[in-house]
Amino acid sequence: MNQRTKTYLLHGGLFLITLITTTMAGAEWMFGSLFIPFEGVTKPLGWSEFVDGFQFSVPFLAILTVHEFGHYFTAKANKVRVTLPFYIPLWLGIGQSIGTLGAFIRIKDYINSRQKYFDIGIAGPLAGFVLALVVLWYAFSHLPPPEFIFTIHPEYAKWGLDYGKYAYQHLPEGGAVGLGDNLLFHFFKTYVADPARVPHAYEMVHYPYVLAGYLALFFTSLNLIPIGQLDGGHILYALIGRKRFQWVAPALFIVFAFYAGLGLYKPSDFAVPTDEAFFEVLGYFALYVVFLYLAFSRISENKMTSLMITLCVVSAQLAVSWMKPDVVGYSNFLVFVFVVGRFLGIYHPVTEVEEPLDLKRQVLGWIALIVFVLCFSPRPFLIS
């Protein structure tokens, strides 16, 4: 077996495994149960539910595939050597997941110009975004009758279509997961869907096309964050050049980290009745400060600068929480903050050719950043 055949088998095998894992994950979201009969799983899923799971996996993987091949074919057009997409399957089995950690292509050549970075970076998100719009349009224009939710939660029938007022009052923490909102999602719910058929936010996960489209918007927004070597970073770097980007990117990263951790700790958290409780809170708070420092550690070669940025961000978070206790960020973003700050990097590789983009590319670049704003959700997932 030659090397090319082995390569095709590897990429094809990863895709097939990811198709299976996303199908299983989709079925688990649709039916609110699991395939493995753990204790507490009263009705494990079977083959028929697995087949239904394709309603999630096919549109979701289609969007992901279009995104990756947007990068791939544009790189080929620019004579940049790249690999086929590597799909990353991930199915937990013991809890809810989306069946994958995404996909990526590996660039095997040095990219020497802003224009090439721009073309390759923008092609994926825009291609995937267009297909995501198609999926969401179909999803919201083909919603089932509102009584559909009673097939998933027959216990809601006693409340009728007013179940949203009662069903979530006594759930344990994390007992329900809902979809947040963004400008595009709000548009589809308001102007495309029949308002009478739009389910409660905590029940949208049972609608496979809605879930696939929403996740596509979520990952598009993450990809388009204009920092480092994310797609949005490539786009902004090409738009404004190296000198400006070296200032703008860390500033945006600091703002993002500030929002992510806002409200995680408040001054009132330290008002506890015992010394033991105080030192426990203080210990966890110290770990949070260390976490942020590690995330900021590559923002400057001077460790003292990184430490000062960390302390300023934490102080600002505490000050805002003291003045506006109800204003909170989204702490789950902190994982992404750490990954970007510690591993992916905040800055962009320097290019040899620093020529500015032509007008057509500049317009496309600003459109892509508008797409980021349309897709970004301040609280992408709601946890009861």
C-alpha positions in Angstrom: 0.0 0.0 0.0 1.6 3.3 -1.1 1.7 6.4 1.1 -1.0 8.3 -0.8 -3.5 5.4 -0.3 -2.6 5.3 3.4 -3.2 9.1 3.6 -6.6 8.8 1.9 -7.6 5.9 4.2 -6.6 7.9 7.3 -8.6 11.0 6.3 -11.6 8.9 5.1 -11.5 6.8 8.2 -11.5 9.8 10.5 -14.4 11.3 8.6 -16.5 8.1 8.9 -15.8 7.7 12.6 -16.7 11.4 13.1 -19.9 10.8 11.1 -20.8 8.0 13.4 -20.0 9.9 16.6 -21.8 13.0 15.6 -24.8 10.9 14.6 -24.9 9.3 18.0 -24.4 12.6 19.7 -27.2 14.1 17.6 -29.6 11.3 18.5 -28.8 11.8 22.2 -29.7 15.5 22.0 -32.8 14.8 20.0 -34.3 12.3 22.3 -32.8 13.4 25.6 -31.3 10.0 26.4 -28.1 8.0 25.9 -27.2 4.8 24.0 -25.4 3.2 26.9 -27.8 1.9 29.6 -26.2 3.6 32.7 -28.1 3.7 36.0 -30.8 6.4 35.6 -31.1 5.9 31.8 -34.6 4.5 31.7 -34.9 4.1 28.0 -31.6 3.7 26.2 -31.5 4.6 22.5 -31.3 2.1 19.7 -30.9 1.7 16.0 -33.9 3.7 15.0 -32.8 6.7 17.1 -29.3 6.4 15.6 -30.7 6.7 12.1 -32.7 9.8 13.2 -29.4 11.2 14.4 -28.3 11.8 10.8 -30.7 14.8 10.8 -28.1 16.4 12.9 -24.8 14.9 11.7 -25.3 15.4 8.0 -26.0 19.2 8.0 -23.5 19.8 10.8 -20.7 17.9 9.1 -21.6 19.4 5.8 -21.0 22.9 7.1 -17.8 21.8 8.8 -16.6 20.1 5.6 -17.5 23.1 3.4 -15.6 25.3 5.8 -12.4 23.1 5.7 -12.5 22.6 2.0 -12.9 26.4 1.5 -9.5 26.7 3.2 -8.1 23.6 1.2 -9.1 24.7 -2.3 -8.1 28.3 -1.7 -4.7 27.2 -0.5 -4.3 25.0 -3.5 -5.2 28.0 -5.8 -2.5 30.0 -4.1 0.0 27.1 -4.6 0.3 26.5 -0.9 0.7 22.8 0.1 -1.9 21.7 2.6 -3.2 18.4 3.9 -6.8 17.1 3.5 -9.0 17.9 6.6 -8.3 15.9 9.7 -11.6 15.2 11.5 -11.5 14.8 15.2 -14.2 12.4 16.6 -15.2 12.7 20.2 -18.3 10.9 21.7 -18.5 10.7 25.5 -21.1 8.1 25.9 -21.6 9.0 29.5 -23.1 12.4 28.8 -24.0 14.9 26.1 -21.5 15.9 23.5 -21.6 17.1 19.9 -19.5 14.1 18.6 -16.5 16.0 17.4 -13.9 18.5 18.3 -14.0 19.9 14.8 -11.5 19.5 11.9 -8.4 21.1 10.7 -6.0 21.2 7.8 -2.3 21.4 8.2 -0.4 24.0 6.1 2.9 22.5 4.9 4.4 25.7 3.3 5.5 29.1 4.6 2.9 31.7 3.6 4.8 34.8 2.6 2.1 37.4 2.0 -0.8 39.1 3.6 -2.9 38.4 0.6 -2.4 34.7 0.7 -3.2 34.6 4.5 -6.3 36.6 3.8 -7.5 34.4 0.9 -7.0 31.2 2.8 -8.3 32.5 6.1 -11.5 34.0 4.8 -12.6 31.2 2.4 -13.4 28.7 5.1 -15.7 30.8 7.4 -17.5 32.5 4.6 -18.2 29.2 2.7 -19.4 27.5 5.9 -21.4 30.5 6.9 -23.4 30.5 3.6 -24.3 26.8 4.1 -25.2 27.5 7.8 -27.7 30.2 6.6 -29.3 27.6 4.3 -29.6 25.0 7.1 -31.1 27.6 9.5 -33.6 28.8 7.0 -34.7 25.2 6.4 -34.7 24.5 10.2 -36.9 27.5 11.1 -39.2 27.3 8.1 -39.9 23.6 8.8 -40.5 23.5 12.6 -42.9 20.8 13.7 -46.1 21.8 15.6 -45.4 23.0 19.2 -46.9 19.7 20.6 -43.9 17.9 19.2 -42.0 18.6 22.4 -44.5 16.3 24.3 -43.1 13.3 22.4 -39.7 14.1 24.0 -41.0 15.2 27.4 -44.4 13.6 27.9 -44.4 14.9 31.5 -44.8 18.5 30.0 -48.2 17.6 28.7 -49.9 18.4 32.0 -48.9 22.0 31.6 -49.8 22.3 27.9 -47.9 24.8 25.8 -47.3 26.9 28.9 -44.7 24.3 30.1 -41.9 26.9 30.0 -43.4 28.6 33.1 -43.2 25.4 35.2 -40.9 22.7 33.8 -37.6 24.4 34.8 -38.4 25.6 38.3 -37.1 22.7 40.3 -34.4 21.3 38.0 -31.0 20.6 39.6 -28.1 22.7 38.5 -27.1 21.7 34.9 -30.4 19.8 34.5 -31.2 21.5 31.2 -29.0 23.0 28.5 -30.4 25.7 26.2 -29.2 27.6 23.2 -28.4 31.2 23.6 -29.0 34.0 21.1 -27.2 36.1 18.6 -28.3 38.6 16.0 -28.7 36.0 13.2 -30.4 33.4 15.4 -32.8 36.1 16.6 -33.6 37.1 13.0 -34.5 33.5 12.1 -36.7 33.0 15.2 -38.5 36.3 14.7 -38.9 36.7 10.9 -38.5 33.2 9.4 -40.2 30.8 11.9 -43.9 30.7 12.8 -43.7 32.3 16.3 -46.2 29.7 17.6 -43.8 26.9 16.7 -40.6 28.3 18.2 -39.7 26.1 21.2 -38.4 27.2 24.5 -34.7 27.9 24.5 -34.1 24.9 26.7 -35.8 22.6 24.2 -34.1 23.7 21.0 -31.5 21.1 21.4 -34.1 18.5 20.4 -34.5 20.1 17.0 -31.5 18.7 15.0 -31.4 21.2 12.1 -31.7 24.1 14.6 -29.0 22.7 16.7 -26.7 22.0 13.7 -27.2 25.5 12.4 -26.7 27.2 15.8 -23.5 25.3 16.4 -22.3 26.3 13.0 -22.8 30.0 14.0 -21.1 29.4 17.3 -18.0 27.9 15.8 -18.0 30.5 13.0 -17.9 33.2 15.6 -15.0 31.5 17.5 -13.1 31.1 14.2 -13.6 34.8 13.3 -12.4 36.2 16.6 -9.7 38.6 15.2 -6.8 37.4 17.3 -3.7 35.4 16.6 -3.8 32.6 14.0 -7.5 32.2 14.1 -9.2 32.8 10.8 -10.3 36.2 12.1 -6.7 36.9 13.0 -5.5 36.2 9.5 -8.2 38.5 8.1 -7.6 41.4 10.5 -3.8 41.1 10.0 -4.2 41.3 6.3 -6.6 44.2 6.6 -4.6 46.5 8.9 -1.0 45.2 8.6 1.6 43.9 11.1 2.3 47.1 13.1 -1.4 47.9 13.9 -2.2 44.2 14.5 0.5 43.9 17.1 -1.4 46.4 19.2 -5.0 45.6 18.3 -4.8 41.8 18.8 -3.6 41.8 22.5 -6.1 44.6 23.3 -8.9 42.5 21.9 -7.6 39.5 23.8 -7.5 41.4 27.0 -11.1 42.6 26.5 -12.3 39.0 25.7 -10.6 37.6 28.8 -12.1 40.4 30.9 -15.6 39.6 29.7 -15.1 35.8 30.1 -14.2 36.1 33.7 -16.5 39.0 34.7 -18.6 38.0 37.7 -16.8 34.8 38.3 -15.6 36.3 41.6 -17.3 39.2 43.3 -16.2 41.2 46.4 -19.3 39.8 48.2 -17.9 36.3 47.8 -15.3 37.1 50.4 -17.9 38.1 53.0 -18.1 34.7 54.7 -18.7 33.9 58.3 -15.6 31.8 59.2 -11.8 32.1 58.6 -11.8 28.6 57.0 -14.4 29.6 54.4 -12.6 32.9 53.7 -9.3 31.1 53.0 -11.0 28.6 50.9 -12.5 31.3 48.7 -9.2 33.1 48.7 -7.4 29.9 47.6 -9.7 29.4 44.6 -9.4 33.1 43.7 -5.6 32.8 43.7 -5.9 29.8 41.4 -8.0 31.9 39.1 -5.4 34.7 39.1 -2.7 32.1 38.2 -4.9 30.8 35.4 -5.3 34.3 33.9 -1.5 34.9 34.3 -0.8 31.7 32.3 -3.2 32.8 29.7 -1.5 36.3 29.5 2.0 34.9 29.8 2.7 35.1 26.0 1.3 38.6 25.6 4.8 40.0 26.4 8.3 38.8 26.8 8.5 40.7 30.0 6.9 38.6 32.8 6.2 41.7 34.9 4.1 43.2 32.1 2.0 40.0 31.9 1.6 40.0 35.6 0.5 43.7 35.6 -2.0 43.0 32.9 -3.4 40.1 34.9 -3.8 42.1 38.0 -5.4 45.0 36.1 -7.9 42.7 34.5 -8.8 41.0 37.8 -9.1 44.4 39.6 -11.4 45.7 36.9 -13.5 42.6 37.1 -13.9 43.0 40.8 -14.7 46.7 40.5 -17.4 46.1 37.9 -18.9 43.3 40.0 -18.9 45.5 43.0 -20.7 48.4 41.2 -22.9 46.1 39.0 -23.3 42.7 40.7 -25.8 41.5 38.1 -23.4 42.1 35.2 -21.7 38.9 34.4 -19.7 37.4 31.5 -19.6 33.9 30.3 -17.0 31.9 32.2 -17.0 28.9 29.8 -15.1 31.2 27.4 -12.2 31.1 29.8 -11.2 27.7 28.3 -10.9 29.3 24.9 -9.0 32.2 26.4 -6.5 29.8 27.9 -6.1 27.8 24.6 -5.6 30.9 22.5 -3.3 32.7 25.0 -1.2 29.7 25.9 -1.1 27.6 22.8 -2.5 29.2 19.6 -0.9 32.6 20.3 -2.2 36.1 20.3 0.1 37.5 17.6 0.4 36.7 14.0 3.4 35.3 12.0 5.3 38.0 10.2 5.0 37.9 6.4 7.7 38.9 3.9 5.3 40.7 1.5 3.4 43.4 3.3 1.5 44.9 0.4 -2.0 46.2 1.3 -5.1 44.4 0.1 -7.0 45.5 -3.0 -10.4 47.1 -2.5 -12.4 43.9 -3.2 -10.5 42.0 -0.5 -10.9 44.9 1.9 -14.6 44.9 1.5 -14.8 41.1 1.9 -12.6 41.4 5.0 -14.9 43.9 6.7 -17.9 41.7 5.7 -16.3 38.8 7.4 -15.9 40.8 10.6 -19.5 41.8 10.4 -20.4 38.1 10.1 -18.4 37.6 13.4 -20.6 40.2 15.1 -23.8 38.6 13.6 -22.8 35.1 14.8 -21.3 36.0 18.2 -23.4 35.1 21.3 -22.4 36.7 24.6 -23.9 33.6 26.3 -23.9 30.9 23.7 -25.3 28.1 26.0 -27.8 28.4 28.8 -27.3 26.1 31.8 -30.3 25.8 34.2 
